[in-house]
Amino acid sequence: MLPLVIITMLMGISLALSIHFILARYNLQNEALFIAQDSMIKDIAPLPIGFVLCVHCGLNLIDKNHPSLHQPPQTVLLETIIPLIVAMNITAILLYTYVCSAFYTSVFLAFNYFLHTNTDEYLIKLSRIINPLDIGLSIGKTMLLATIASFIAGYYYYDVALRVLPTRKAVSRIITRGLFWLVVISVLIKVYFTY
């Protein structure tokens, strides 16, 4: 959680400063805070969470006492893979909360302390600006990416239990193929909701 929060805060500061300086050329810097928030909710928050969960699932298999390495495939399916899918979605929601909190804090700090922008108007309009539909879609996207990561990990956990695939190759495939599919699905969702 801590590295993800730090990365998110750095992304938030970078995004806030970039948008502010781009819009300052056109004297629209007052809208930068709203655009940064909208970008975070719709695009930025779900993907790093999916990446972290995918890498975590792959590296979790390296543990010598992992159940997939020592039990029959049916036991692995019932006791490892199905709980993995449920746990990944719960973890994704918790991480989403942490990431959003860190991002909002970093954007607010960037505008308030680095750019010396008056944020009173933003704070007054905050309840009208945050759209529950956008937050719901973002949480749904986060859960979809977590489910994809857990399905990919579960598939390779099952292959390790069947002794079809060595552990090192399974870890590599979980991480590489998982990250590939997370990016592809994220882009397809963005294209679908854009048009």
C-alpha atoms as an extended CHARMM CRD file, in Angstrom:
* protein
*
       195  EXT
         1         1  MET       CA              0.0000000000        0.0000000000        0.0000000000  PROA      1               0.0000000000
         2         2  LEU       CA              2.7040000000        2.4970000000        0.9600000000  PROA      2               0.0000000000
         3         3  PRO       CA              4.6160000000        2.4210000000       -2.3690000000  PROA      3               0.0000000000
         4         4  LEU       CA              1.3370000000        2.7420000000       -4.2750000000  PROA      4               0.0000000000
         5         5  VAL       CA              0.2990000000        5.7490000000       -2.1740000000  PROA      5               0.0000000000
         6         6  ILE       CA              3.6930000000        7.4180000000       -2.6880000000  PROA      6               0.0000000000
         7         7  ILE       CA              3.5830000000        6.8010000000       -6.4440000000  PROA      7               0.0000000000
         8         8  THR       CA              0.0120000000        8.1070000000       -6.5810000000  PROA      8               0.0000000000
         9         9  MET       CA              0.9430000000       11.2590000000       -4.6840000000  PROA      9               0.0000000000
        10        10  LEU       CA              3.8420000000       11.9010000000       -7.0680000000  PROA      10              0.0000000000
        11        11  MET       CA              1.5320000000       11.3030000000      -10.0370000000  PROA      11              0.0000000000
        12        12  GLY       CA             -1.0100000000       13.6940000000       -8.5520000000  PROA      12              0.0000000000
        13        13  ILE       CA              1.5390000000       16.4670000000       -8.0460000000  PROA      13              0.0000000000
        14        14  SER       CA              2.9440000000       15.9370000000      -11.5340000000  PROA      14              0.0000000000
        15        15  LEU       CA             -0.5060000000       15.9240000000      -13.1290000000  PROA      15              0.0000000000
        16        16  ALA       CA             -1.5910000000       19.0140000000      -11.2270000000  PROA      16              0.0000000000
        17        17  LEU       CA              1.5010000000       20.9970000000      -12.1700000000  PROA      17              0.0000000000
        18        18  SER       CA              1.3940000000       19.8740000000      -15.8140000000  PROA      18              0.0000000000
        19        19  ILE       CA             -2.2620000000       20.7240000000      -16.3140000000  PROA      19              0.0000000000
        20        20  HSD       CA             -1.8560000000       24.0560000000      -14.5390000000  PROA      20              0.0000000000
        21        21  PHE       CA              1.0850000000       25.1460000000      -16.6940000000  PROA      21              0.0000000000
        22        22  ILE       CA             -0.5580000000       23.9550000000      -19.9200000000  PROA      22              0.0000000000
        23        23  LEU       CA             -3.7870000000       25.8290000000      -19.1920000000  PROA      23              0.0000000000
        24        24  ALA       CA             -1.9710000000       28.9400000000      -17.9080000000  PROA      24              0.0000000000
        25        25  ARG       CA             -1.0060000000       29.7630000000      -21.5200000000  PROA      25              0.0000000000
        26        26  TYR       CA             -4.6980000000       30.2230000000      -22.2960000000  PROA      26              0.0000000000
        27        27  ASN       CA             -5.5640000000       31.8610000000      -18.9520000000  PROA      27              0.0000000000
        28        28  LEU       CA             -7.6490000000       28.8120000000      -17.9490000000  PROA      28              0.0000000000
        29        29  GLN       CA             -5.5840000000       27.7250000000      -14.9520000000  PROA      29              0.0000000000
        30        30  ASN       CA             -8.6760000000       28.0050000000      -12.7300000000  PROA      30              0.0000000000
        31        31  GLU       CA            -10.0480000000       24.8860000000      -14.4210000000  PROA      31              0.0000000000
        32        32  ALA       CA             -6.8840000000       22.8320000000      -13.8890000000  PROA      32              0.0000000000
        33        33  LEU       CA             -7.9710000000       21.4630000000      -10.5230000000  PROA      33              0.0000000000
        34        34  PHE       CA            -11.2600000000       20.1780000000      -11.9410000000  PROA      34              0.0000000000
        35        35  ILE       CA             -9.5460000000       18.5770000000      -14.9450000000  PROA      35              0.0000000000
        36        36  ALA       CA             -6.9340000000       16.8900000000      -12.7300000000  PROA      36              0.0000000000
        37        37  GLN       CA             -9.6670000000       15.4520000000      -10.5380000000  PROA      37              0.0000000000
        38        38  ASP       CA            -11.6820000000       14.2390000000      -13.5160000000  PROA      38              0.0000000000
        39        39  SER       CA             -8.6180000000       12.5910000000      -15.0790000000  PROA      39              0.0000000000
        40        40  MET       CA             -7.8270000000       10.8140000000      -11.8540000000  PROA      40              0.0000000000
        41        41  ILE       CA            -11.3080000000        9.4420000000      -11.3230000000  PROA      41              0.0000000000
        42        42  LYS       CA            -11.8390000000        8.2660000000      -14.8850000000  PROA      42              0.0000000000
        43        43  ASP       CA             -8.4010000000        7.1030000000      -15.9830000000  PROA      43              0.0000000000
        44        44  ILE       CA             -5.5610000000        7.1350000000      -13.5110000000  PROA      44              0.0000000000
        45        45  ALA       CA             -6.7540000000        5.3560000000      -10.3610000000  PROA      45              0.0000000000
        46        46  PRO       CA             -7.7420000000        1.8710000000      -11.6420000000  PROA      46              0.0000000000
        47        47  LEU       CA             -4.6910000000        0.9880000000      -13.7460000000  PROA      47              0.0000000000
        48        48  PRO       CA             -1.9130000000        1.2290000000      -11.1110000000  PROA      48              0.0000000000
        49        49  ILE       CA             -4.0790000000       -0.7830000000       -8.7230000000  PROA      49              0.0000000000
        50        50  GLY       CA             -4.4500000000       -3.5140000000      -11.3530000000  PROA      50              0.0000000000
        51        51  PHE       CA             -0.7010000000       -3.4800000000      -11.9760000000  PROA      51              0.0000000000
        52        52  VAL       CA              0.1370000000       -3.8100000000       -8.2850000000  PROA      52              0.0000000000
        53        53  LEU       CA             -2.3440000000       -6.6440000000       -7.7650000000  PROA      53              0.0000000000
        54        54  CYS       CA             -1.1060000000       -8.4980000000      -10.8450000000  PROA      54              0.0000000000
        55        55  VAL       CA              2.5290000000       -8.3040000000       -9.7500000000  PROA      55              0.0000000000
        56        56  HSD       CA              1.5310000000       -9.2880000000       -6.2170000000  PROA      56              0.0000000000
        57        57  CYS       CA             -0.2550000000      -12.4210000000       -7.4760000000  PROA      57              0.0000000000
        58        58  GLY       CA              2.7590000000      -13.4190000000       -9.5480000000  PROA      58              0.0000000000
        59        59  LEU       CA              5.2850000000      -12.8730000000       -6.7940000000  PROA      59              0.0000000000
        60        60  ASN       CA              3.0460000000      -14.6110000000       -4.2500000000  PROA      60              0.0000000000
        61        61  LEU       CA              3.5440000000      -17.8900000000       -6.1390000000  PROA      61              0.0000000000
        62        62  ILE       CA              7.2830000000      -17.8090000000       -5.4120000000  PROA      62              0.0000000000
        63        63  ASP       CA              6.5790000000      -18.6470000000       -1.7560000000  PROA      63              0.0000000000
        64        64  LYS       CA              7.7870000000      -22.2170000000       -1.0960000000  PROA      64              0.0000000000
        65        65  ASN       CA              4.7270000000      -23.0180000000        1.0450000000  PROA      65              0.0000000000
        66        66  HSD       CA              2.1920000000      -21.7870000000       -1.5020000000  PROA      66              0.0000000000
        67        67  PRO       CA             -0.8050000000      -24.1930000000       -1.6440000000  PROA      67              0.0000000000
        68        68  SER       CA             -0.6020000000      -24.5280000000       -5.4350000000  PROA      68              0.0000000000
        69        69  LEU       CA              2.7460000000      -26.2540000000       -5.1200000000  PROA      69              0.0000000000
        70        70  HSD       CA              1.7150000000      -29.0650000000       -2.7860000000  PROA      70              0.0000000000
        71        71  GLN       CA             -1.9710000000      -29.9080000000       -3.2520000000  PROA      71              0.0000000000
        72        72  PRO       CA             -4.1210000000      -31.5880000000       -5.9020000000  PROA      72              0.0000000000
        73        73  PRO       CA             -5.6950000000      -29.3390000000       -8.5650000000  PROA      73              0.0000000000
        74        74  GLN       CA             -9.2780000000      -29.5500000000       -7.2370000000  PROA      74              0.0000000000
        75        75  THR       CA             -8.1490000000      -28.4540000000       -3.7820000000  PROA      75              0.0000000000
        76        76  VAL       CA             -6.1690000000      -25.6030000000       -5.3270000000  PROA      76              0.0000000000
        77        77  LEU       CA             -9.2590000000      -24.4950000000       -7.2390000000  PROA      77              0.0000000000
        78        78  LEU       CA            -11.5150000000      -24.5040000000       -4.1830000000  PROA      78              0.0000000000
        79        79  GLU       CA             -9.0740000000      -23.3170000000       -1.5300000000  PROA      79              0.0000000000
        80        80  THR       CA             -6.7750000000      -20.9850000000       -3.4540000000  PROA      80              0.0000000000
        81        81  ILE       CA             -8.1880000000      -19.6970000000       -6.7300000000  PROA      81              0.0000000000
        82        82  ILE       CA            -11.7750000000      -18.8620000000       -5.7380000000  PROA      82              0.0000000000
        83        83  PRO       CA            -10.7250000000      -17.0900000000       -2.5060000000  PROA      83              0.0000000000
        84        84  LEU       CA             -8.0390000000      -15.2910000000       -4.5460000000  PROA      84              0.0000000000
        85        85  ILE       CA            -10.6660000000      -13.7880000000       -6.8470000000  PROA      85              0.0000000000
        86        86  VAL       CA            -12.8100000000      -12.5900000000       -3.9290000000  PROA      86              0.0000000000
        87        87  ALA       CA             -9.8210000000      -11.2730000000       -1.9780000000  PROA      87              0.0000000000
        88        88  MET       CA             -8.4370000000       -9.4100000000       -4.9930000000  PROA      88              0.0000000000
        89        89  ASN       CA            -11.7030000000       -7.5150000000       -5.4580000000  PROA      89              0.0000000000
        90        90  ILE       CA            -11.8860000000       -6.5760000000       -1.7820000000  PROA      90              0.0000000000
        91        91  THR       CA             -8.2450000000       -5.4860000000       -1.8700000000  PROA      91              0.0000000000
        92        92  ALA       CA             -8.9010000000       -3.4750000000       -5.0410000000  PROA      92              0.0000000000
        93        93  ILE       CA            -11.6730000000       -1.5070000000       -3.3350000000  PROA      93              0.0000000000
        94        94  LEU       CA             -9.4840000000       -0.7900000000       -0.3110000000  PROA      94              0.0000000000
        95        95  LEU       CA             -6.5650000000        0.2570000000       -2.5170000000  PROA      95              0.0000000000
        96        96  TYR       CA             -8.9140000000        2.4520000000       -4.5370000000  PROA      96              0.0000000000
        97        97  THR       CA             -9.8470000000        4.2870000000       -1.3480000000  PROA      97              0.0000000000
        98        98  TYR       CA             -6.1940000000        4.8030000000       -0.4240000000  PROA      98              0.0000000000
        99        99  VAL       CA             -5.2040000000        5.8610000000       -3.9330000000  PROA      99              0.0000000000
       100       100  CYS       CA             -8.0470000000        8.3730000000       -4.2520000000  PROA      100             0.0000000000
       101       101  SER       CA             -7.2920000000        9.8450000000       -0.8340000000  PROA      101             0.0000000000
       102       102  ALA       CA             -3.5950000000       10.1660000000       -1.6540000000  PROA      102             0.0000000000
       103       103  PHE       CA             -4.3230000000       11.6420000000       -5.0690000000  PROA      103             0.0000000000
       104       104  TYR       CA             -6.7930000000       14.2370000000       -3.7930000000  PROA      104             0.0000000000
       105       105  THR       CA             -4.4220000000       15.1960000000       -1.0010000000  PROA      105             0.0000000000
       106       106  SER       CA             -1.4690000000       15.5750000000       -3.3580000000  PROA      106             0.0000000000
       107       107  VAL       CA             -3.4480000000       17.5970000000       -5.9160000000  PROA      107             0.0000000000
       108       108  PHE       CA             -4.7980000000       19.8710000000       -3.1980000000  PROA      108             0.0000000000
       109       109  LEU       CA             -1.3080000000       20.3500000000       -1.7350000000  PROA      109             0.0000000000
       110       110  ALA       CA              0.1750000000       21.0190000000       -5.1650000000  PROA      110             0.0000000000
       111       111  PHE       CA             -2.3600000000       23.7170000000       -5.9710000000  PROA      111             0.0000000000
       112       112  ASN       CA             -2.4000000000       25.2120000000       -2.5030000000  PROA      112             0.0000000000
       113       113  TYR       CA              1.3120000000       25.2270000000       -1.6360000000  PROA      113             0.0000000000
       114       114  PHE       CA              3.3040000000       24.8720000000       -4.8750000000  PROA      114             0.0000000000
       115       115  LEU       CA              1.1410000000       27.0010000000       -7.1670000000  PROA      115             0.0000000000
       116       116  HSD       CA             -0.3630000000       29.2560000000       -4.4710000000  PROA      116             0.0000000000
       117       117  THR       CA             -3.8010000000       28.9200000000       -6.0330000000  PROA      117             0.0000000000
       118       118  ASN       CA             -6.9110000000       29.8190000000       -4.0730000000  PROA      118             0.0000000000
       119       119  THR       CA             -8.7760000000       26.5360000000       -3.5680000000  PROA      119             0.0000000000
       120       120  ASP       CA            -11.7740000000       27.9770000000       -1.7220000000  PROA      120             0.0000000000
       121       121  GLU       CA            -13.9650000000       27.9230000000       -4.8360000000  PROA      121             0.0000000000
       122       122  TYR       CA            -12.9860000000       24.3180000000       -5.5030000000  PROA      122             0.0000000000
       123       123  LEU       CA            -13.8210000000       23.2300000000       -1.9520000000  PROA      123             0.0000000000
       124       124  ILE       CA            -17.1890000000       25.0010000000       -2.0780000000  PROA      124             0.0000000000
       125       125  LYS       CA            -18.1080000000       23.3140000000       -5.3830000000  PROA      125             0.0000000000
       126       126  LEU       CA            -16.6720000000       19.9180000000       -4.4280000000  PROA      126             0.0000000000
       127       127  SER       CA            -19.9970000000       18.2640000000       -3.6310000000  PROA      127             0.0000000000
       128       128  ARG       CA            -21.4090000000       19.3160000000       -7.0150000000  PROA      128             0.0000000000
       129       129  ILE       CA            -18.2730000000       18.4800000000       -8.9720000000  PROA      129             0.0000000000
       130       130  ILE       CA            -17.8130000000       14.8590000000       -7.9080000000  PROA      130             0.0000000000
       131       131  ASN       CA            -20.1450000000       12.8020000000      -10.0370000000  PROA      131             0.0000000000
       132       132  PRO       CA            -21.2980000000        9.5480000000       -8.3500000000  PROA      132             0.0000000000
       133       133  LEU       CA            -21.6560000000        7.8820000000      -11.7680000000  PROA      133             0.0000000000
       134       134  ASP       CA            -18.0040000000        8.5690000000      -12.6040000000  PROA      134             0.0000000000
       135       135  ILE       CA            -16.8880000000        7.2060000000       -9.2440000000  PROA      135             0.0000000000
       136       136  GLY       CA            -19.0720000000        4.1190000000       -9.7260000000  PROA      136             0.0000000000
       137       137  LEU       CA            -17.6370000000        3.5010000000      -13.1910000000  PROA      137             0.0000000000
       138       138  SER       CA            -14.1150000000        3.9710000000      -11.8640000000  PROA      138             0.0000000000
       139       139  ILE       CA            -14.6970000000        1.4820000000       -9.0300000000  PROA      139             0.0000000000
       140       140  GLY       CA            -16.2560000000       -0.9330000000      -11.5370000000  PROA      140             0.0000000000
       141       141  LYS       CA            -13.2160000000       -0.5640000000      -13.7900000000  PROA      141             0.0000000000
       142       142  THR       CA            -10.9280000000       -1.1830000000      -10.8260000000  PROA      142             0.0000000000
       143       143  MET       CA            -12.8270000000       -4.3290000000       -9.8720000000  PROA      143             0.0000000000
       144       144  LEU       CA            -12.8120000000       -5.5410000000      -13.4900000000  PROA      144             0.0000000000
       145       145  LEU       CA             -9.0320000000       -5.1070000000      -13.7100000000  PROA      145             0.0000000000
       146       146  ALA       CA             -8.5860000000       -6.8740000000      -10.3510000000  PROA      146             0.0000000000
       147       147  THR       CA            -10.7950000000       -9.7370000000      -11.5520000000  PROA      147             0.0000000000
       148       148  ILE       CA             -8.7610000000      -10.0660000000      -14.7650000000  PROA      148             0.0000000000
       149       149  ALA       CA             -5.5270000000      -10.1310000000      -12.7600000000  PROA      149             0.0000000000
       150       150  SER       CA             -6.9260000000      -12.7800000000      -10.4250000000  PROA      150             0.0000000000
       151       151  PHE       CA             -8.2470000000      -14.9480000000      -13.2940000000  PROA      151             0.0000000000
       152       152  ILE       CA             -4.8590000000      -14.8620000000      -15.0060000000  PROA      152             0.0000000000
       153       153  ALA       CA             -3.0970000000      -15.6900000000      -11.7370000000  PROA      153             0.0000000000
       154       154  GLY       CA             -5.6140000000      -18.4520000000      -10.9850000000  PROA      154             0.0000000000
       155       155  TYR       CA             -5.0910000000      -20.0060000000      -14.4120000000  PROA      155             0.0000000000
       156       156  TYR       CA             -1.3480000000      -20.2440000000      -13.8800000000  PROA      156             0.0000000000
       157       157  TYR       CA             -1.7220000000      -21.3550000000      -10.2580000000  PROA      157             0.0000000000
       158       158  TYR       CA             -3.8130000000      -24.2380000000      -11.5840000000  PROA      158             0.0000000000
       159       159  ASP       CA             -1.1540000000      -25.0390000000      -14.1990000000  PROA      159             0.0000000000
       160       160  VAL       CA              1.4650000000      -25.1670000000      -11.4530000000  PROA      160             0.0000000000
       161       161  ALA       CA             -0.7770000000      -27.5250000000       -9.4420000000  PROA      161             0.0000000000
       162       162  LEU       CA             -1.1500000000      -29.7870000000      -12.5020000000  PROA      162             0.0000000000
       163       163  ARG       CA              2.6550000000      -29.7240000000      -12.8940000000  PROA      163             0.0000000000
       164       164  VAL       CA              2.2210000000      -28.4800000000      -16.4730000000  PROA      164             0.0000000000
       165       165  LEU       CA              4.2940000000      -25.3710000000      -15.8650000000  PROA      165             0.0000000000
       166       166  PRO       CA              7.3040000000      -24.7210000000      -13.6180000000  PROA      166             0.0000000000
       167       167  THR       CA              6.8710000000      -22.0720000000      -10.9400000000  PROA      167             0.0000000000
       168       168  ARG       CA              9.3250000000      -19.5650000000      -12.4080000000  PROA      168             0.0000000000
       169       169  LYS       CA              7.6940000000      -19.6550000000      -15.8190000000  PROA      169             0.0000000000
       170       170  ALA       CA              4.2530000000      -19.2970000000      -14.2210000000  PROA      170             0.0000000000
       171       171  VAL       CA              5.3790000000      -16.2150000000      -12.2660000000  PROA      171             0.0000000000
       172       172  SER       CA              6.7900000000      -14.6650000000      -15.4290000000  PROA      172             0.0000000000
       173       173  ARG       CA              3.6220000000      -15.3410000000      -17.3870000000  PROA      173             0.0000000000
       174       174  ILE       CA              1.3490000000      -14.0360000000      -14.6470000000  PROA      174             0.0000000000
       175       175  ILE       CA              3.2070000000      -10.7390000000      -14.5820000000  PROA      175             0.0000000000
       176       176  THR       CA              3.7830000000      -10.2260000000      -18.3210000000  PROA      176             0.0000000000
       177       177  ARG       CA              0.4780000000      -11.4810000000      -19.6540000000  PROA      177             0.0000000000
       178       178  GLY       CA             -1.4360000000       -9.9700000000      -16.7770000000  PROA      178             0.0000000000
       179       179  LEU       CA              0.0260000000       -6.5190000000      -17.3740000000  PROA      179             0.0000000000
       180       180  PHE       CA             -0.5570000000       -6.8500000000      -21.1250000000  PROA      180             0.0000000000
       181       181  TRP       CA             -4.2390000000       -7.7150000000      -20.6850000000  PROA      181             0.0000000000
       182       182  LEU       CA             -4.7560000000       -5.0160000000      -18.0840000000  PROA      182             0.0000000000
       183       183  VAL       CA             -3.4970000000       -2.3830000000      -20.5140000000  PROA      183             0.0000000000
       184       184  VAL       CA             -5.5660000000       -3.7750000000      -23.3990000000  PROA      184             0.0000000000
       185       185  ILE       CA             -8.7790000000       -3.9200000000      -21.3530000000  PROA      185             0.0000000000
       186       186  SER       CA             -8.1600000000       -0.4620000000      -19.9150000000  PROA      186             0.0000000000
       187       187  VAL       CA             -7.7120000000        1.0220000000      -23.3950000000  PROA      187             0.0000000000
       188       188  LEU       CA            -10.8190000000       -0.7490000000      -24.6950000000  PROA      188             0.0000000000
       189       189  ILE       CA            -12.8760000000        0.5880000000      -21.7880000000  PROA      189             0.0000000000
       190       190  LYS       CA            -11.5530000000        4.1030000000      -22.4000000000  PROA      190             0.0000000000
       191       191  VAL       CA            -12.3890000000        3.8870000000      -26.1130000000  PROA      191             0.0000000000
       192       192  TYR       CA            -15.8480000000        2.4720000000      -25.4030000000  PROA      192             0.0000000000
       193       193  PHE       CA            -16.7860000000        5.2080000000      -22.9060000000  PROA      193             0.0000000000
       194       194  THR       CA            -15.2590000000        7.9550000000      -25.0520000000  PROA      194             0.0000000000
       195       195  TYR       CA            -17.4730000000        7.1780000000      -28.0230000000  PROA      195             0.0000000000
